[in-house]
């Protein structure tokens, strides 16, 4: 150990930097022993080692450096050079002393910084030792003696009473002179050594002291582990303290770093035993077995860290090359075996081997096939085969989809396959794996044979049941509406006229509605329409006209005009030649009458010699229908014969008079529509809604209209005296209302209960028949529709309201009281 103690005058030559305001300096230190290798990350030495063997590394965290450690951006991690402190410490000792108005500070440090003094710049690194004494409030010009661990300073205050003494070793940037010149001045020209370490309290593990606590120290070569200041303003004999407020230093473990440091006999770069250099970096004894070369057996230590002797072997080994396998010793050397298989099976990587790391599978950009039919132009990218989505046809693997098409790089199933085999005796479904499945069921069916009943599906076929009963028929047919239209008066209605006219100029056409009841299951064998030519002059004609069946019965006797007449879309059933005044005329309409129901016909002519028939509003010779049915149901003899009764009507015709029966009113269809759900059908709902809500809150408050279709039969030639549509208010909460709504007739009956929506609903084009007042929950609301029911036929109605307090009624799909039509007649 070398201890340097000398008195240096202020004018003398010294290896240290020039000291300001120093009268004399007595040094007491042992130079540092050495410096560690340069850290490749931040460019400063890894550590400095003092004469006692203690090595300290740079303090780069707040645990070691305390509050004085600060990064330029404290919110980011340490990084060089972007977020690196301008000043770092290997060792730092601070003492602060206050005496009266005087404040004294002592610093001994080994620190790293940058020559520019402002920011971290690569190549600008410097390391220097520092001794600093500052006294504020001293006597101007006064002389002060400062005794400290590394010597004695005799200093003079300036004219302001300030002592400011700093002694640094030379600062040489590493970029200008290289590491040897830049980082050795603290050893060759510095005064800090050995390092001061805390005595009490003991420091945290890995540190030599605390950055923020009073502590006593050891380490002074001269035993002056304190600071004492003598001079004006201080007590006689001076003020002395052994309490150091800051001791900074982080222990560096140097054994095993490959550098032989102070106190080490050897350093082979590891801390393993059995390699002739012990884990404490001392020589292992001569003759101790060692195996530094795995391909030499029987080697021993020579006592100077060398493993010697032994004989070559053939053991497995590792040649350090990751691109060989099954390495084996040969001739005392590890010989690499065959190369490894670096093929990863991925066409999008180029497979090679790096001796340091092993197999390397580098992504390439060669063409490839991603096995996806929905991509084209497949190319490798980032180790994956990827193509551009196309729109080709494909197969999504689901047998229940058709016309599958690529979209977005995937096969998207198209419309579902049609599995309907048109067989009511199979339940049609689809299995994604196999496709259509038509499984036999046991549902009721119709085998098309009128001579069987209770037909049931079995084995995928409809099997007929027992023959049906065939009750007696009571056939009846009545003309329930008649009118003619005139192209010369296209908006005029002639439904109240006592005559029916057919003419070719101007064109006039007659329309009739016929209601057939009581045929049951008996086939119709004959149906004849009987008309009588009017007795009015000019009613006779060269042609009695021709009659057509028409498909639409959606016209009203009192509303039909030329402009709204239904199309004549059926074939000619019969034609009549020359007719005379009051002559009875018969049109055979048998082909159009198939059983009970409502049928409509039109009579037109190609003759400009008009023919006028009596209408049902005439006093005599009204239209009538004679209908005959088979005596059985088409299935053989029946116990009761079927008969018809006819009475004369005019000179040459007869008509069948239906046996008087009770009139029947039936609600055939009911539904409602809603304005804010304009494409939704509510035909299967159990409730009917009437509301004038505002359609600004979709699904809850739209305008709601209810529609009903009714049929009337059994009226025949009788007159309707009363017709009442009865609806029950639902028991649901808030079903009651301040008004039950207003009912209208509507002319269009061509709507479907299960298809109608707000967008397809017919116009409410008829007058208001009645408006109800308040209705209560469970109440049966009665709508008087007598004025709209003229006889047998089909009629349609709509209910709306001007009120936003909705009324809710039970529909015919519900389990409670269904809508009903009560009809009364008189002869």
HELIX and SHEET records of a PDB file:
HELIX    1   1 UNK A   62  UNK A   65  1                                   4    
HELIX    2   2 UNK A   66  UNK A   68  5                                   3    
HELIX    3   3 UNK A  174  UNK A  177  1                                   4    
HELIX    4   4 UNK A  179  UNK A  183  1                                   5    
HELIX    5   5 UNK A  185  UNK A  188  1                                   4    
HELIX    6   6 UNK A  487  UNK A  489  5                                   3    
HELIX    7   7 UNK A  590  UNK A  592  5                                   3    
HELIX    8   8 UNK A  675  UNK A  677  5                                   3    
HELIX    9   9 UNK A  786  UNK A  788  5                                   3    
SHEET    1   A 6 UNK A   7  UNK A   9  0                                        
SHEET    2   A 6 UNK A  22  UNK A  27 -1                                        
SHEET    3   A 6 UNK A 151  UNK A 156 -1                                        
SHEET    4   A 6 UNK A 143  UNK A 148 -1                                        
SHEET    5   A 6 UNK A 227  UNK A 231 -1                                        
SHEET    6   A 6 UNK A 239  UNK A 241 -1                                        
SHEET    1   B 4 UNK A  34  UNK A  35  0                                        
SHEET    2   B 4 UNK A  48  UNK A  49 -1                                        
SHEET    3   B 4 UNK A  55  UNK A  57 -1                                        
SHEET    4   B 4 UNK A 250  UNK A 251 -1                                        
SHEET    1   C 5 UNK A 163  UNK A 168  0                                        
SHEET    2   C 5 UNK A 125  UNK A 136 -1                                        
SHEET    3   C 5 UNK A 102  UNK A 114 -1                                        
SHEET    4   C 5 UNK A  88  UNK A  99 -1                                        
SHEET    5   C 5 UNK A 246  UNK A 248 -1                                        
SHEET    1   D 2 UNK A 197  UNK A 200  0                                        
SHEET    2   D 2 UNK A 216  UNK A 218 -1                                        
SHEET    1   E 3 UNK A 289  UNK A 290  0                                        
SHEET    2   E 3 UNK A 299  UNK A 301 -1                                        
SHEET    3   E 3 UNK A 307  UNK A 308 -1                                        
SHEET    1   F 2 UNK A 296  UNK A 297  0                                        
SHEET    2   F 2 UNK A 311  UNK A 312 -1                                        
SHEET    1   G 2 UNK A 328  UNK A 330  0                                        
SHEET    2   G 2 UNK A 333  UNK A 335 -1                                        
SHEET    1   H 2 UNK A 349  UNK A 354  0                                        
SHEET    2   H 2 UNK A 358  UNK A 363 -1                                        
SHEET    1   I 2 UNK A 375  UNK A 381  0                                        
SHEET    2   I 2 UNK A 384  UNK A 389 -1                                        
SHEET    1   J 2 UNK A 405  UNK A 407  0                                        
SHEET    2   J 2 UNK A 410  UNK A 412 -1                                        
SHEET    1   K 2 UNK A 426  UNK A 431  0                                        
SHEET    2   K 2 UNK A 435  UNK A 440 -1                                        
SHEET    1   L 2 UNK A 456  UNK A 458  0                                        
SHEET    2   L 2 UNK A 461  UNK A 463 -1                                        
SHEET    1   M 4 UNK A 476  UNK A 486  0                                        
SHEET    2   M 4 UNK A 507  UNK A 517 -1                                        
SHEET    3   M 4 UNK A 499  UNK A 504 -1                                        
SHEET    4   M 4 UNK A 611  UNK A 614 -1                                        
SHEET    1   N 5 UNK A 476  UNK A 486  0                                        
SHEET    2   N 5 UNK A 507  UNK A 517 -1                                        
SHEET    3   N 5 UNK A 597  UNK A 604 -1                                        
SHEET    4   N 5 UNK A 545  UNK A 550 -1                                        
SHEET    5   N 5 UNK A 572  UNK A 576 -1                                        
SHEET    1   O 3 UNK A 584  UNK A 588  0                                        
SHEET    2   O 3 UNK A 524  UNK A 532 -1                                        
SHEET    3   O 3 UNK A 624  UNK A 629 -1                                        
SHEET    1   P 2 UNK A 646  UNK A 649  0                                        
SHEET    2   P 2 UNK A 653  UNK A 656 -1                                        
SHEET    1   Q 4 UNK A 664  UNK A 674  0                                        
SHEET    2   Q 4 UNK A 703  UNK A 713 -1                                        
SHEET    3   Q 4 UNK A 687  UNK A 692 -1                                        
SHEET    4   Q 4 UNK A 807  UNK A 810 -1                                        
SHEET    1   R 5 UNK A 664  UNK A 674  0                                        
SHEET    2   R 5 UNK A 703  UNK A 713 -1                                        
SHEET    3   R 5 UNK A 793  UNK A 800 -1                                        
SHEET    4   R 5 UNK A 741  UNK A 746 -1                                        
SHEET    5   R 5 UNK A 768  UNK A 772 -1                                        
SHEET    1   S 3 UNK A 780  UNK A 784  0                                        
SHEET    2   S 3 UNK A 719  UNK A 728 -1                                        
SHEET    3   S 3 UNK A 820  UNK A 826 -1                                        
END                                                                             
